Amino acid sequence: MAVPIRTCAGCGRKAPRADFLRFAAVDGELRAVPESRGRGVYTCHRSPCFELALASKSFNRALRTAVRVDPALRDLYTDANG
């Protein structure tokens, strides 16, 4: 069976879906949603990837909508190395 490959919105690394955190737009806000239907965007488990995706507006571009980002999402990342 083929393993789904995804791309990090921050660094661009390609890897199996299980290696990433998944986000989606829920009522105009970015939320961490491991499993849901519809458009999603992925980042590595590293804080710099999240920050880079945020700075380059990758979340908005990948989700095709403007989303508010709660600063508490940074707590999903333990440190700079993941």
C-alpha atoms as an extended CHARMM CRD file, in Angstrom:
* protein
*
        82  EXT
         1         1  MET       CA              0.0000000000        0.0000000000        0.0000000000  PROA      1               0.0000000000
         2         2  ALA       CA              1.3210000000        3.4620000000       -0.8660000000  PROA      2               0.0000000000
         3         3  VAL       CA              2.2000000000        5.8360000000        1.9640000000  PROA      3               0.0000000000
         4         4  PRO       CA              0.8060000000        9.3770000000        1.5530000000  PROA      4               0.0000000000
         5         5  ILE       CA              3.6400000000       11.8850000000        1.0630000000  PROA      5               0.0000000000
         6         6  ARG       CA              3.1620000000       15.4680000000        2.2110000000  PROA      6               0.0000000000
         7         7  THR       CA              5.2600000000       18.6510000000        2.0300000000  PROA      7               0.0000000000
         8         8  CYS       CA              6.1580000000       20.9340000000        4.9440000000  PROA      8               0.0000000000
         9         9  ALA       CA              4.7850000000       24.4490000000        4.4180000000  PROA      9               0.0000000000
        10        10  GLY       CA              7.8680000000       25.8390000000        6.1420000000  PROA      10              0.0000000000
        11        11  CYS       CA             10.9820000000       24.0770000000        4.8960000000  PROA      11              0.0000000000
        12        12  GLY       CA              9.5650000000       22.2070000000        1.8990000000  PROA      12              0.0000000000
        13        13  ARG       CA             10.7290000000       18.7700000000        3.1130000000  PROA      13              0.0000000000
        14        14  LYS       CA              8.7330000000       15.8490000000        1.7040000000  PROA      14              0.0000000000
        15        15  ALA       CA              7.9700000000       12.9070000000        3.9880000000  PROA      15              0.0000000000
        16        16  PRO       CA              5.1860000000       10.5050000000        4.9900000000  PROA      16              0.0000000000
        17        17  ARG       CA              2.1000000000       12.1900000000        6.4210000000  PROA      17              0.0000000000
        18        18  ALA       CA              2.7930000000       10.7140000000        9.8700000000  PROA      18              0.0000000000
        19        19  ASP       CA              5.9630000000       12.8490000000       10.1660000000  PROA      19              0.0000000000
        20        20  PHE       CA              4.0130000000       16.1310000000       10.1310000000  PROA      20              0.0000000000
        21        21  LEU       CA              1.5090000000       18.1810000000       12.1020000000  PROA      21              0.0000000000
        22        22  ARG       CA             -1.6660000000       18.8900000000       10.1240000000  PROA      22              0.0000000000
        23        23  PHE       CA             -3.5230000000       22.1970000000       10.2080000000  PROA      23              0.0000000000
        24        24  ALA       CA             -6.8090000000       23.3150000000        8.6730000000  PROA      24              0.0000000000
        25        25  ALA       CA             -8.9440000000       26.4440000000        8.5710000000  PROA      25              0.0000000000
        26        26  VAL       CA            -11.8550000000       26.1950000000       11.0090000000  PROA      26              0.0000000000
        27        27  ASP       CA            -14.1570000000       29.2270000000       11.0350000000  PROA      27              0.0000000000
        28        28  GLY       CA            -11.3570000000       31.4380000000        9.7020000000  PROA      28              0.0000000000
        29        29  GLU       CA             -8.8220000000       30.3120000000       12.2930000000  PROA      29              0.0000000000
        30        30  LEU       CA             -5.8390000000       27.9850000000       11.8940000000  PROA      30              0.0000000000
        31        31  ARG       CA             -6.3290000000       24.8630000000       14.0000000000  PROA      31              0.0000000000
        32        32  ALA       CA             -4.3010000000       21.7110000000       14.5220000000  PROA      32              0.0000000000
        33        33  VAL       CA             -6.5600000000       18.9290000000       13.2650000000  PROA      33              0.0000000000
        34        34  PRO       CA             -4.8900000000       15.5350000000       12.8700000000  PROA      34              0.0000000000
        35        35  GLU       CA             -7.7590000000       13.9820000000       10.9320000000  PROA      35              0.0000000000
        36        36  SER       CA            -10.4320000000       15.8490000000        9.0400000000  PROA      36              0.0000000000
        37        37  ARG       CA            -11.8640000000       16.1670000000        5.5810000000  PROA      37              0.0000000000
        38        38  GLY       CA            -10.9520000000       18.9880000000        3.2760000000  PROA      38              0.0000000000
        39        39  ARG       CA             -7.9480000000       21.1340000000        2.6340000000  PROA      39              0.0000000000
        40        40  GLY       CA             -5.0730000000       20.9270000000        5.0720000000  PROA      40              0.0000000000
        41        41  VAL       CA             -1.5200000000       22.1500000000        5.3930000000  PROA      41              0.0000000000
        42        42  TYR       CA              1.4020000000       20.3930000000        7.0690000000  PROA      42              0.0000000000
        43        43  THR       CA              4.5420000000       21.3840000000        8.9490000000  PROA      43              0.0000000000
        44        44  CYS       CA              7.4160000000       19.4140000000       10.4140000000  PROA      44              0.0000000000
        45        45  HSD       CA              7.4680000000       18.9800000000       14.1840000000  PROA      45              0.0000000000
        46        46  ARG       CA             10.1040000000       21.7420000000       14.3700000000  PROA      46              0.0000000000
        47        47  SER       CA              9.3240000000       25.2490000000       15.5870000000  PROA      47              0.0000000000
        48        48  PRO       CA             11.3710000000       26.9970000000       12.8400000000  PROA      48              0.0000000000
        49        49  CYS       CA              9.1890000000       25.3430000000       10.1770000000  PROA      49              0.0000000000
        50        50  PHE       CA              6.0370000000       26.7420000000       11.7870000000  PROA      50              0.0000000000
        51        51  GLU       CA              7.5880000000       30.2070000000       12.0730000000  PROA      51              0.0000000000
        52        52  LEU       CA              8.7760000000       30.1580000000        8.4500000000  PROA      52              0.0000000000
        53        53  ALA       CA              5.3440000000       29.0500000000        7.2000000000  PROA      53              0.0000000000
        54        54  LEU       CA              3.7580000000       31.8200000000        9.2350000000  PROA      54              0.0000000000
        55        55  ALA       CA              6.1770000000       34.5150000000        8.0250000000  PROA      55              0.0000000000
        56        56  SER       CA              5.8580000000       33.5410000000        4.3660000000  PROA      56              0.0000000000
        57        57  LYS       CA              2.0360000000       33.2900000000        4.5700000000  PROA      57              0.0000000000
        58        58  SER       CA              2.2050000000       29.6480000000        3.4780000000  PROA      58              0.0000000000
        59        59  PHE       CA             -0.8090000000       28.7520000000        5.6240000000  PROA      59              0.0000000000
        60        60  ASN       CA             -3.0200000000       31.2570000000        3.8000000000  PROA      60              0.0000000000
        61        61  ARG       CA             -1.7160000000       30.2070000000        0.4010000000  PROA      61              0.0000000000
        62        62  ALA       CA             -2.0590000000       26.4470000000        0.9820000000  PROA      62              0.0000000000
        63        63  LEU       CA             -5.5150000000       26.7590000000        2.5450000000  PROA      63              0.0000000000
        64        64  ARG       CA             -6.6400000000       29.2580000000       -0.1120000000  PROA      64              0.0000000000
        65        65  THR       CA             -8.1240000000       31.5420000000        2.5250000000  PROA      65              0.0000000000
        66        66  ALA       CA             -6.9650000000       34.0830000000        5.0780000000  PROA      66              0.0000000000
        67        67  VAL       CA             -6.6600000000       32.5250000000        8.5350000000  PROA      67              0.0000000000
        68        68  ARG       CA             -6.0060000000       33.9690000000       11.9760000000  PROA      68              0.0000000000
        69        69  VAL       CA             -3.1740000000       32.2270000000       13.7960000000  PROA      69              0.0000000000
        70        70  ASP       CA             -3.4970000000       31.7960000000       17.5460000000  PROA      70              0.0000000000
        71        71  PRO       CA             -0.0880000000       32.2930000000       19.1960000000  PROA      71              0.0000000000
        72        72  ALA       CA             -0.8600000000       29.2710000000       21.3970000000  PROA      72              0.0000000000
        73        73  LEU       CA             -0.2260000000       27.0120000000       18.3810000000  PROA      73              0.0000000000
        74        74  ARG       CA              3.4880000000       27.5680000000       19.0130000000  PROA      74              0.0000000000
        75        75  ASP       CA              3.0490000000       25.3980000000       22.1190000000  PROA      75              0.0000000000
        76        76  LEU       CA              2.6190000000       22.3520000000       19.8550000000  PROA      76              0.0000000000
        77        77  TYR       CA              6.3400000000       22.5670000000       19.1340000000  PROA      77              0.0000000000
        78        78  THR       CA              8.5960000000       21.5710000000       22.0070000000  PROA      78              0.0000000000
        79        79  ASP       CA             11.8090000000       23.3090000000       20.8900000000  PROA      79              0.0000000000
        80        80  ALA       CA             13.8340000000       24.2910000000       17.8340000000  PROA      80              0.0000000000
        81        81  ASN       CA             14.6630000000       20.6550000000       17.0490000000  PROA      81              0.0000000000
        82        82  GLY       CA             11.1560000000       19.2990000000       17.4320000000  PROA      82              0.0000000000
